[in-house]
């Protein structure tokens, strides 16, 4: 999944991303595992993740 790849490329753990965004580790795990689709998340959530990872929203959303 794109989120996990981007997070790992940024050198961040799930806990790091959770701290940076204010999103729980469990929710991040769910997005990475596809349990919760990131493209179904609120726009502000995806934007927080993109900013923390230094990428665009488009980089995270799966077509």
N, C-alpha and C positions, 0 to 999 in steps of 0.2 A: 504494500500500500504506500501511496505517496507520502503520507504524513510520517510514517516511520522512517522512510528513506531520508526525508528532509531533516527530521530531528537528528538522526544519526550523523548526517553530513554536517550539521551545525555543531556536533560534538556535545549534544545535550542528552541527559537521561530523561526519562519520563517525569521524574521528580523535579528536575530542573525546569522543564517546560511547565509543569503544574504551578510551581512557585512563580514563574515569570508571568503566567497568564491568569492565575487565580482560578483555574479549572482543576478539578480534582484529578488525581492520578488515575483513578478508576475510569473516569470519563475519557481521558486520553487513551487508556488501554482499550476501551470499547471502540473508539474511533479507529485506532490502529488495527484492531482485529476485525473490523467491519461489522461489529455487533450493532453499532450506531453509525449510520452513514454520515460522513462529514458534510456531504453536500445537502443533508437535511438539517444541519445545525443552523442556529441563528447566525445572521450575518456578522454580528459583533463578535461572536465566539470565533468564527473562522478568521476574522480580521486580527484578533488578539494573537491567535496562533501564528498567523503569517508574519506579523510584526516581530514576534519573539524569535522566529526562525530566520528572519531576514529574507523573506521571499514574498511573492505576491499571492493573493487569494487564488488566482488562476492556477498557480503552481500546485496548490493543494487539492483542488476540486477535480474529481475523476469525471471524465466525459462518459 
